[in-house]
Amino acid sequence: MKSPKVIAEIGCNHKGDMEIARELIMTAAMFCKADVVKFQKRCSKELLTEEQYNAPHPNPMHAYGETYGAHREFLEFDLDQHRQLAKWCEEFDIEYSTSVWDVTSAREITELQPGLIKIPSACNLHWEMLDELCKNFKGEIHLSFGMTTHAEEDQIVDFFQSHNRAADLVLYSCTSGYPVAFEDICLLEITRLKEKFDGTVKAIGFSGHHLGIAADVAAMTLGAEWVERHFTLDRTWKGTDHSASLEPQGMRKLARDLRNVHKALAYKQTEVLDVEKVQRDKLKYRN
């Protein structure tokens, strides 16, 4: 079993502020010891209808603009800002990545050539965007299976196979809710995905929106090679994702526990380990 990679998903938890984004990167890297930070890139006028763009935010207390479109634009970083985010990631020795939601964003982030680009559950049937990435992005393509039927899963994997990109595809077991109750996490979906797609795709991961970190450790023991959790500096901040995010102490414990439990998932190399020999000589009853 490979050592798990930990993704601290910043998304839009930077509140549209580059200095907060930098602090999130630095904290994820230096304090939490995550492997990757992940942002989001959206072209709101491409992604939303005119009606959706001009409608009020469905949850006004979390709105950063008078309309949902204005809210999304406020939280959006442009390509030059993403270049700066990637430079900060290099400075703090953590991998930069981004979720993309539309063709324009996919093209823009492809210019930066990160090691991986993520497809959120909401966009995993956006064939034009997937085609764009398969043809022009050379790194790994990570894709979440939240709110996705088994037939749609097959369609997605078939699509990547038809583009000769399945070997670069990482699939994530995911339940799309914020936050998700424990009974809805459905960890055995990881087992199902591994049984179904092992040998076809590169790896299986787990993207969680639940509370605490116990389920993530269980996900790793079931074979998830990537564990992704939303990350914030303060869960009480304005914004819909903060309440389903881990704060720095939680993300630090998650990374620590995943790596320690991974070390423990082993057979004894000898019947009696060196650490046991002193105790055996001292305590073991023998006739």
C-alpha positions in Angstrom: 0.0 0.0 0.0 1.4 3.4 -1.1 1.8 6.2 1.5 -1.2 8.4 1.2 -1.0 11.9 -0.3 -2.9 14.6 1.6 -4.6 17.5 -0.3 -5.5 20.6 1.6 -8.4 22.0 -0.5 -8.3 25.8 -0.1 -10.9 26.3 -2.9 -12.4 29.7 -2.3 -11.7 29.8 1.5 -9.2 32.6 0.8 -12.2 35.0 0.7 -10.8 36.6 -2.5 -7.7 37.8 -0.6 -4.2 36.9 -1.9 -2.6 37.4 1.5 -5.0 35.0 3.1 -4.3 32.6 0.3 -0.6 32.9 0.9 -1.1 32.3 4.6 -3.2 29.2 3.8 -0.4 27.8 1.6 2.3 28.5 4.2 0.2 26.9 7.0 -0.7 23.8 4.9 2.9 23.3 4.0 4.9 24.2 7.1 2.5 23.5 10.0 0.1 20.9 8.6 2.6 19.0 6.4 0.1 18.4 3.6 1.4 17.3 0.2 -0.8 19.4 -2.0 -2.9 22.6 -1.8 -5.8 23.0 -4.2 -7.6 26.1 -5.4 -10.5 26.6 -7.8 -10.8 28.3 -11.2 -14.2 29.3 -12.7 -15.3 31.5 -15.5 -18.6 32.5 -14.0 -20.1 34.0 -17.2 -19.4 30.7 -19.0 -20.5 28.5 -16.2 -23.7 30.3 -15.2 -26.8 31.3 -17.2 -27.7 35.0 -17.3 -30.5 34.2 -14.9 -28.2 32.4 -12.5 -25.6 35.1 -12.7 -28.0 37.9 -11.8 -29.9 36.0 -9.1 -29.2 36.7 -5.5 -27.0 34.3 -3.5 -29.1 31.5 -2.1 -27.6 32.0 1.3 -27.2 35.8 1.7 -25.2 35.6 4.9 -22.4 34.1 2.9 -22.6 36.4 -0.1 -19.7 38.5 -1.3 -21.8 40.4 -3.8 -25.4 41.6 -4.5 -25.9 38.8 -7.1 -24.5 35.2 -7.3 -22.4 36.2 -10.3 -20.9 39.2 -8.4 -20.3 36.9 -5.5 -18.4 34.4 -7.7 -16.4 37.1 -9.4 -15.3 38.5 -6.0 -13.8 35.2 -5.0 -12.1 34.5 -8.4 -8.4 34.8 -8.9 -7.2 35.5 -12.4 -4.4 33.5 -14.2 -1.6 35.8 -13.1 -2.7 35.4 -9.5 -2.7 31.7 -9.9 0.8 32.0 -11.3 1.7 33.7 -8.0 0.0 31.0 -6.0 2.0 28.4 -7.8 5.2 30.4 -7.0 4.3 30.6 -3.3 3.7 26.8 -3.3 7.2 26.3 -4.8 8.6 28.6 -2.2 7.0 26.6 0.7 7.7 23.2 -0.9 4.1 22.1 -1.4 2.5 21.1 -4.7 0.1 23.5 -6.3 -3.2 22.3 -8.0 -6.6 23.7 -9.0 -10.1 22.4 -9.7 -11.5 23.7 -13.0 -15.2 24.1 -13.7 -15.3 25.1 -17.4 -13.4 25.0 -20.7 -11.9 28.5 -20.3 -10.6 27.7 -16.8 -9.2 24.3 -18.0 -7.3 26.1 -20.8 -5.9 28.7 -18.5 -4.7 26.4 -15.8 -3.2 24.0 -18.4 -0.9 26.9 -19.3 0.6 26.6 -15.8 1.2 22.9 -16.2 0.7 21.8 -12.6 1.2 18.2 -11.7 -2.5 17.6 -11.4 -5.8 19.2 -12.2 -9.0 18.2 -10.4 -12.5 17.8 -11.9 -15.2 18.4 -9.3 -18.2 16.1 -9.0 -20.4 18.8 -10.5 -18.4 18.9 -13.7 -17.5 15.2 -14.3 -19.9 14.9 -17.3 -18.6 18.1 -18.9 -17.3 16.3 -22.0 -16.0 19.3 -23.8 -13.9 20.3 -20.8 -12.7 16.7 -20.3 -11.8 16.5 -24.0 -9.8 19.7 -23.6 -7.8 18.3 -20.7 -7.2 14.9 -22.2 -5.8 16.4 -25.4 -3.8 19.3 -23.9 -2.9 18.7 -20.3 -0.1 16.3 -19.7 -0.4 15.8 -15.9 -2.6 13.7 -13.8 -6.4 14.3 -14.0 -8.2 13.8 -10.7 -12.0 13.4 -10.8 -14.6 13.1 -8.0 -17.6 10.7 -8.3 -20.0 12.6 -6.0 -23.7 12.6 -7.2 -22.7 10.2 -10.0 -24.5 7.0 -11.1 -22.7 3.8 -11.8 -23.6 4.1 -15.5 -22.1 7.6 -15.5 -18.9 6.3 -13.9 -18.6 3.8 -16.7 -19.1 6.5 -19.3 -16.4 8.7 -17.7 -13.8 5.9 -17.5 -14.6 4.8 -21.0 -14.1 8.4 -22.2 -10.6 8.5 -20.7 -9.8 5.1 -22.1 -10.9 6.3 -25.6 -8.4 9.2 -25.2 -5.6 6.9 -23.9 -5.6 8.9 -20.6 -7.0 6.3 -18.1 -3.5 5.7 -16.8 -3.4 9.3 -15.7 -6.8 9.3 -14.1 -7.4 9.3 -10.3 -11.0 8.7 -9.2 -12.3 9.9 -5.8 -15.0 8.3 -3.8 -17.1 11.3 -2.6 -20.5 12.2 -1.2 -21.5 15.7 -2.2 -22.9 17.4 0.9 -21.6 20.2 3.2 -21.2 18.7 5.8 -21.9 15.0 5.3 -23.3 12.8 8.1 -21.2 9.8 8.9 -23.9 7.4 7.6 -23.7 9.1 4.2 -19.9 8.9 3.8 -20.2 5.3 2.5 -16.5 4.3 2.8 -17.1 1.0 1.2 -17.5 2.8 -2.1 -13.7 2.9 -2.1 -13.6 -0.9 -2.1 -16.2 -1.0 -4.9 -14.2 1.5 -7.0 -11.0 -0.4 -6.4 -12.5 -3.7 -7.4 -14.1 -2.2 -10.5 -11.3 0.1 -11.8 -8.0 -1.2 -10.4 -5.7 -1.8 -13.3 -7.6 0.6 -15.5 -7.1 3.9 -13.7 -4.0 5.2 -11.9 -5.4 5.3 -8.3 -8.5 5.7 -6.1 -8.8 8.6 -3.7 -11.2 9.9 -1.1 -12.7 13.4 -1.0 -14.5 14.1 2.3 -16.8 16.8 3.5 -17.6 15.3 6.9 -16.6 16.3 10.4 -13.5 15.1 12.2 -10.7 12.9 10.7 -11.6 9.3 11.7 -13.2 8.4 8.4 -10.2 9.6 6.4 -7.9 7.2 8.2 -10.4 4.4 7.5 -10.5 5.5 3.9 -6.7 5.0 3.6 -6.9 1.6 5.2 -9.4 0.6 2.5 -7.0 1.6 -0.2 -7.4 5.4 -0.9 -4.1 6.7 -2.1 -5.2 10.3 -2.0 -7.2 12.0 0.8 -8.6 15.4 0.1 -10.2 17.7 2.7 -11.4 21.3 2.6 -9.0 23.6 4.6 -9.5 27.0 6.3 -7.9 29.1 8.9 -11.2 29.6 10.7 -14.4 27.5 10.4 -16.5 30.5 11.5 -15.5 32.7 8.5 -18.1 33.9 6.0 -18.5 31.4 3.1 -20.3 28.2 2.6 -17.3 25.8 2.6 -15.7 26.8 5.9 -18.1 24.8 8.1 -17.1 21.6 6.3 -13.4 22.4 6.4 -10.5 21.4 8.7 -8.7 24.2 10.6 -4.9 24.0 10.8 -4.7 21.8 13.9 -7.2 19.3 12.3 -5.3 19.2 9.0 -2.0 18.7 10.8 -3.5 15.7 12.8 -5.0 14.3 9.7 -1.6 14.2 7.9 0.1 12.9 10.9 -2.5 10.1 11.6 -2.6 9.0 8.0 1.1 8.6 7.8 1.4 6.9 11.2 -1.4 4.4 10.4 0.2 3.7 7.0 3.4 2.7 8.8 1.4 0.4 11.1 -0.2 -1.4 8.1 2.4 -4.1 7.8 3.1 -7.7 8.6 5.9 -8.5 11.1 9.1 -8.9 9.3 10.2 -11.6 11.7 8.2 -13.8 14.0 9.6 -12.0 17.0 10.5 -8.4 16.4 13.6 -6.8 18.0 11.4 -4.6 20.2 9.8 -7.8 21.6 13.0 -9.8 22.3 13.8 -8.1 25.6 10.3 -8.5 26.8 10.3 -12.1 25.6 13.4 -12.9 27.7 11.9 -11.1 30.7 8.3 -12.2 30.6 7.6 -15.1 28.3 6.6 -18.3 30.2 8.4 -21.3 29.0 8.6 -24.8 30.5 
